[in-house]
Amino acid sequence: ALTEVFDREMGAAANNALFAWPVSSGYSKSAITLGYSTVGDTEFVASIGNAAPYAIYIKGSPWNKLIRQPAKQAATNIASSLRIGE
């Protein structure tokens, strides 16, 4: 159940970022990342990012609109789906 919810929410956010990313050279688009890791025995972490060091400075703020905000919304959706905080 955990990976299904994470894949659905974070995968969708990463795919949306990939398809909507403004393309000039194509490098920053190909640098979009989605990763999962564990922290200790009780924490599972997902992250969406862009490995291009200049991605945060691209005109129009695609990093904020296509990665940061959707990742935050995905986290909220994940918590709701898993009933965390109830």
N, C-alpha and C positions, 0 to 999 in steps of 0.2 A: 504494500500500500504506500509506503514511504517513497520508494523510487518512482512509482507510477505518478504520484502527485508532483514530485520534483521535476520529472521529465516533462509532464504536461505543461506546467507553469513556466519553468525556467527554459525549457526547450523552445516553447512558443515565443518567449521574449527574445531569445537569442536568434531564432529564425527571422522574426520580424526585424530585428536590428540588421541582420545580414541583407535582407531583401530591400530595406529602405535606406541603407547607408549611402550617402552621397559619394559618387565615385569620381575621382580625378585620376590618380595613378593606379588605384585598385589595391594598393598595399594596406591601407588602413582598414579596408573592408575585409580583406583576407586575414587580418589580425584579430578579428572578433573571436573571443574565446568563451567557452562554457566549461566549467570544471566542477567536479565534486570531490570532496575529501572528508575524512573523519578526523575529529579532534577528540582524542581519548576514546573511551568506551561508550559515551552517551551523546555525542554531538555529531551531526551530519551537516556539512556546509556545502552550499552551492554558490557559485559566483559566475557572473557574466562580466566580461571586460573587453578591453581592446588593448592589445600588446604594442600598438604603435605609440611611441612615446609622445607624439604630438596630437594624438586623437582628441584630447580634451580641448585643444586650441582651434579645432577646425571651425570655420565660419558657420554660423547657424546652430552651433552647439548640438551636433548629432549625438555626442557622447551622453549629454544630459537627457535629451529627448528619447533616444533610442536604447540606451543601456541603463543609466542610473535610475530614472523614474520607472521604467517597466520592471526592473529588477526589484525595486521596492514594492511595487504592486504585486508582483509574483510572490514575494515573501509573505505579504498580507494574505493572499489567496491560499498559499500553502498552509499557513497557520490556521486559517478558517476551515479548510478541508480536513485537516488533521485534528481539529477541535482543540488547538493549543490555546491556553489562556482561559478556558471555560471552567 
